[in-house]
Each structure stands twice: as structure tokens, then as C-alpha cells.
Amino acid sequence: MKMRAFLTRHQLPAFFALAYTLSWACWLPLALTGARVIPGGTVTHFPGRLGPALAAFIVTAITDGWPGIACLLHRMVWVSRPTARFLLYGLSPLAFLAVAVLAAALVGPGVPSPAGFALYSGLPVLPLPLVLVLVFLFNGFGEEVGWRGFALERLQRRFGALRGTLVLALLWAGWHTPSFWFVEGYRSLGIGTLLGGFGLGILAGAIVLARIGNRTEGSILAAALWHFTYNLGSATAASRGVIAAVTTSCVMVWATVLLFFELRRGKEAASYLRVNAPTRDG
């Protein structure tokens, strides 16, 4: 009972501490041993991506019991209405990817081979359908059940819609830190590009995903779909160079527009980013 009362009062610190601990327990050995994670390689960091989801379920189970677990599970399969809007938001990175492929065809290096999208950072050479399933489960649900499903709405209630989103962006970025030493895509970047490009990308993604949560009634499924489809245009062998740059730029432009209107309104009650998800704080 004392543990439950303590975690109920400190749900957010408990969640972030557990998410970091579970993920970093998998990732720090990779960083310390000089392992290299590449598309199509044999070294994987995928188990660590489940840390946020596991942390969300553990804290929810202790503080809210089965009703809280049922709420999370419901949001993982919830398709908001109208369905067309849900799909438009959840699958929007596919439009960015189409623009990026067109740009690659026009300015070089040309249209990538479909097989390149099956070479995903942290996964061995696998059939494309299996890659899509694994990326959706580990990248999509593994992260979004925690970040947007558990943490975002609680942070927004504590700090406000925009500030809560920015706090989550900072903590989400910090969670990635060990991967800078073993993910080859990060290691190939200079420190300035890594911190600037990666930091801006995380910030833009956090703002856009907050908007998606707002427009899909807190659907974790929509956030997972967006995260999954975005990573196809940024973390595969086919997406290196022009495609990753264009895809990320599209997200940054979208986030900039959302941020502009958020600051222009200046009223939390009418926020573009507030997520009114059916969660409990206890």
C-alpha cells in the first residue's frame, strides 16, 4: 500500500525513471562494448525500445490497477472518428515520404529500391512485411504507449499544453543518449549536426505528435502509426541522404506552423496541442 501511495503521488518521476532504466539496461552494454547498430546488421537495440511501454504499464498497474490497464489497451486500438481524419494524421509521413522520393528522383540519387526499406537500423536482413511488423511494435507501440500514451497528457496538466510538450521533448531526447555511441547513423554525424539536427527533429516530432493526440482523441494507435511510418523515411538504408532530409524537413515545417498558431493563440484552453486523453492520475 505504501508503494502504491508513493507511486500515485509521483507517477511521472516513477515512469521516466523506469523507462530510462529498462531501456538503458539494454543499451549501455552496447555503448560500452563498442557495438555498432546498422541497417541489416546482426546487432540490435530493439529490446530497449520497449522501455517506455513497459514503464507505462507497470506504473499504471500499480497505481490504477486493471481499469488503468484497460484504458491503455483501449487507446492502443482506438480509431477516432471520423476515420478519414484518423488515417490522415496517423499516416501523414507516407505523404512526406512520397515527396522525398520525388525529390530524390529529381535531384539525385534517384528512386531507392523497395528492398532498401527492409534494411532497418537495428534489424538483420528480413522480409519487408516482417520488418514492418517489428518496427510498428517496437518503435511504434514500444515508445508511444509511454511517451504519448502515459506521459504527455499528465505533463500537459502539470505544465500546460505547450510547456508540457516541450518537457516531454527534452526527456524523450535524453532517453536516446546511449544510442549516440552505437547507432551508426548517429555516429556518422558531427556533434553539432547530431545535437542540432537530432534535437530539432525530436522537438518537431513532439509538437506534431501532440497535435495528432489532440485530433485523434488521445489515440495511442494514431501516434504509433505516425512514429512507425515516419521512421520508414528516416531509419532505413533506402532513406539515407535526400529522403531522410526531406522527410524530416516536412515534419519541422509542420511543427513550426503548429508552434506559430499555438503562440499566437496564447490560451491553454484553446490549445492546438492539448491532449484530453482518458487517463487517470490517481
matplotlib code that plots the C-alpha trace (Angstrom):
import matplotlib.pyplot as plt

x = [0.0, 2.8, 4.4, 1.1, 0.5, 4.0, 3.8, 0.3, 1.8, 4.9, 3.7, 5.7, 9.1, 8.5, 7.6, 10.6, 13.0, 11.7, 11.6, 15.2, 16.3, 14.7, 16.0, 19.5, 20.0, 19.8, 21.7, 24.6, 26.3, 26.2, 27.7, 30.4, 31.5, 31.8, 28.9, 27.6, 23.9, 23.4, 20.6, 20.7, 23.3, 23.3, 23.4, 20.1, 18.9, 15.2, 14.5, 15.4, 12.7, 10.1, 11.2, 8.6, 5.7, 6.8, 7.2, 3.7, 2.1, 4.0, 3.2, -0.4, -0.9, 0.4, -1.5, -4.7, -5.0, -7.0, -9.1, -6.0, -4.5, -7.8, -7.7, -4.2, -5.2, -8.3, -6.3, -3.9, -6.7, -8.8, -9.6, -11.1, -13.9, -14.0, -11.8, -10.5, -9.0, -7.5, -5.8, -4.8, -2.9, -1.6, -0.3, 0.8, 4.5, 3.7, 2.9, 6.2, 8.0, 6.3, 7.6, 11.0, 11.1, 10.1, 12.9, 15.4, 14.3, 14.7, 17.9, 19.5, 20.5, 17.4, 14.4, 15.5, 15.0, 12.0, 14.4, 16.2, 13.2, 13.6, 17.1, 16.2, 18.6, 18.9, 17.3, 19.0, 18.1, 14.4, 11.4, 9.8, 6.5, 8.3, 10.3, 7.2, 5.6, 8.6, 9.1, 5.4, 5.5, 8.9, 9.2, 5.5, 3.9, 7.2, 7.7, 4.3, 2.4, 4.8, 5.6, 2.2, 0.0, 1.2, 3.4, 2.1, -1.3, 0.0, 2.8, 0.3, -1.9, 1.0, 2.8, 0.3, -0.1, 3.0, 5.3, 4.3, 5.1, 8.5, 9.3, 8.5, 10.6, 13.6, 13.1, 12.4, 15.7, 17.6, 16.3, 18.2, 21.6, 23.3, 22.3, 24.6, 27.5, 26.3, 23.8, 25.9, 23.5, 24.2, 27.9, 28.4, 27.1, 29.2, 28.5, 26.9, 24.7, 23.8, 22.7, 21.2, 19.5, 18.5, 17.4, 15.2, 13.9, 12.8, 11.2, 9.3, 8.2, 7.0, 4.9, 3.4, 2.6, 0.9, -1.3, -2.1, -3.1, -5.4, -7.0, -7.5, -8.9, -5.7, -5.4, -2.1, -2.7, -2.5, 0.7, 2.2, 1.2, 2.8, 6.0, 6.2, 5.7, 8.0, 10.8, 10.5, 11.5, 14.4, 15.9, 16.2, 19.0, 16.7, 16.1, 19.7, 20.6, 17.9, 14.9, 15.7, 16.4, 13.2, 11.0, 12.5, 12.1, 8.4, 7.9, 9.8, 7.7, 4.5, 5.8, 6.8, 3.3, 1.7, 4.0, 3.2, -0.5, 0.0, 1.9, -0.5, -3.5, -1.8, -4.7, -4.2, -8.0, -8.0, -4.7, -3.7, -1.5, -3.5, -4.3, -7.5, -6.8, -9.0, -6.3, -6.3, -3.8, -4.9]
y = [0.0, 2.4, 1.7, 2.3, 5.6, 6.8, 6.0, 7.5, 10.8, 10.6, 8.9, 10.9, 10.6, 6.9, 6.5, 8.3, 6.6, 3.2, 3.9, 5.1, 2.2, -0.5, 0.9, 1.9, -1.6, -2.9, -0.1, 0.8, -2.6, -1.9, 1.5, 0.3, -2.7, -0.7, -2.4, -1.0, -0.9, -0.7, -1.4, -5.1, -5.9, -8.5, -6.2, -4.9, -2.3, -3.1, -4.6, -1.3, 0.4, -1.3, 0.5, 3.4, 1.0, -1.4, 1.5, 2.9, -0.5, -1.2, 2.2, 2.1, -1.4, -0.4, 2.9, 2.3, -1.5, -3.2, -0.2, 1.8, -1.1, -1.5, 2.3, 2.0, -1.1, 0.6, 3.6, 1.2, 0.0, 3.2, 4.6, 8.0, 9.4, 10.4, 7.6, 9.6, 12.2, 9.5, 8.0, 11.4, 12.2, 8.7, 8.0, 11.6, 10.6, 8.5, 11.7, 13.2, 10.0, 10.4, 14.0, 12.8, 10.0, 12.5, 14.9, 12.0, 11.2, 14.8, 15.9, 12.5, 9.9, 8.5, 6.4, 4.0, 0.2, -1.1, -3.6, -0.8, -0.1, -3.6, -2.7, -1.1, 0.2, -2.5, -5.3, -8.1, -8.8, -9.8, -9.9, -6.4, -7.5, -8.8, -5.6, -3.5, -5.6, -5.4, -1.6, -1.0, -3.0, -1.8, 1.7, 2.5, 1.0, 0.4, 4.2, 5.8, 3.8, 5.5, 9.0, 10.0, 7.3, 7.9, 10.9, 13.6, 14.3, 14.2, 16.7, 19.0, 19.0, 19.9, 22.4, 23.4, 22.2, 23.8, 23.6, 20.0, 19.1, 20.8, 19.0, 15.7, 16.5, 17.1, 13.9, 11.9, 13.2, 12.4, 8.8, 8.3, 9.4, 5.9, 5.2, 8.1, 5.7, 2.6, 3.6, 4.1, 6.7, 8.9, 8.2, 9.3, 12.8, 15.6, 16.7, 19.9, 18.2, 15.5, 17.9, 20.4, 18.2, 15.5, 17.9, 19.9, 16.7, 15.4, 18.8, 18.9, 15.3, 16.0, 19.0, 17.1, 14.1, 16.3, 17.7, 14.2, 13.2, 16.2, 15.4, 11.7, 11.9, 10.6, 7.5, 5.7, 3.8, 7.0, 8.1, 4.6, 4.7, 8.1, 7.1, 3.9, 5.4, 8.4, 6.0, 4.3, 7.5, 8.2, 5.0, 2.6, 2.1, 3.5, 6.7, 7.9, 11.3, 13.2, 11.1, 11.4, 15.2, 15.9, 13.8, 15.4, 18.9, 18.3, 17.4, 20.5, 22.8, 21.3, 21.7, 25.3, 26.1, 24.5, 26.3, 29.6, 29.2, 27.9, 31.0, 33.3, 32.0, 32.0, 30.4, 26.9, 26.2, 26.6, 24.8, 23.1, 20.7, 19.8, 16.1, 15.2, 11.6, 9.3, 8.6, 8.8, 10.5, 8.8]
z = [0.0, 0.8, -2.6, -4.4, -2.5, -3.3, -7.0, -7.2, -5.9, -8.1, -11.3, -13.7, -12.0, -11.5, -15.1, -16.5, -14.1, -15.0, -18.8, -18.7, -16.5, -18.6, -21.9, -20.8, -19.2, -22.7, -24.4, -22.1, -22.7, -26.4, -25.9, -23.6, -25.7, -28.9, -30.7, -34.0, -34.9, -38.7, -41.2, -41.9, -39.2, -36.6, -33.5, -32.3, -29.8, -30.3, -26.9, -25.3, -27.3, -25.2, -22.1, -22.2, -22.9, -20.1, -17.7, -18.6, -18.0, -14.7, -13.2, -14.3, -13.0, -9.5, -9.3, -11.3, -11.5, -14.2, -15.0, -15.9, -17.9, -19.8, -20.6, -22.1, -24.1, -25.4, -26.6, -28.3, -30.6, -30.6, -34.1, -33.6, -35.7, -38.4, -39.6, -42.6, -40.2, -38.1, -41.1, -42.4, -39.2, -38.4, -41.9, -42.8, -43.0, -46.1, -47.9, -46.7, -47.9, -51.4, -51.6, -50.5, -53.1, -55.8, -54.7, -54.8, -58.3, -59.5, -57.8, -57.1, -56.2, -57.8, -56.6, -54.0, -54.3, -52.3, -50.8, -49.1, -46.9, -45.5, -44.2, -41.0, -38.4, -35.6, -37.6, -39.6, -43.2, -43.1, -45.4, -45.7, -44.1, -41.0, -40.8, -40.9, -38.1, -35.8, -36.4, -35.7, -32.4, -31.1, -32.5, -32.7, -29.6, -27.7, -27.5, -27.9, -25.2, -22.8, -24.3, -25.7, -24.0, -20.5, -20.1, -22.4, -21.0, -17.4, -18.3, -20.0, -17.0, -14.8, -17.1, -19.7, -23.3, -24.9, -21.9, -21.2, -24.8, -24.6, -21.3, -22.9, -25.9, -23.6, -21.7, -24.9, -26.4, -23.2, -23.4, -26.7, -25.3, -25.1, -28.8, -29.9, -29.2, -31.1, -33.8, -36.9, -38.3, -35.2, -35.1, -38.7, -37.8, -36.3, -32.8, -34.0, -36.6, -34.1, -31.3, -33.6, -36.2, -33.8, -31.2, -33.6, -35.1, -31.6, -30.8, -34.1, -33.6, -30.1, -31.3, -34.2, -32.1, -29.5, -32.3, -33.5, -30.0, -29.9, -33.2, -32.6, -29.0, -27.4, -29.7, -29.0, -32.2, -34.2, -32.6, -33.1, -36.8, -37.2, -35.5, -37.5, -40.9, -40.1, -39.3, -42.6, -44.2, -41.7, -40.3, -43.3, -45.8, -48.5, -46.6, -46.3, -47.6, -49.5, -48.4, -44.7, -45.1, -46.9, -44.6, -41.5, -43.1, -43.8, -40.1, -39.0, -41.2, -39.8, -36.3, -37.0, -38.2, -35.2, -32.8, -34.5, -34.0, -30.5, -29.5, -31.4, -29.5, -26.2, -24.4, -22.9, -23.0, -26.8, -27.4, -30.6, -28.6, -25.6, -25.4, -23.5, -23.1, -20.9, -18.3, -14.5, -12.3, -9.1]

ax = plt.figure().add_subplot(projection="3d")
ax.plot(x, y, z, "-o")
ax.set_aspect("equal")
plt.show()
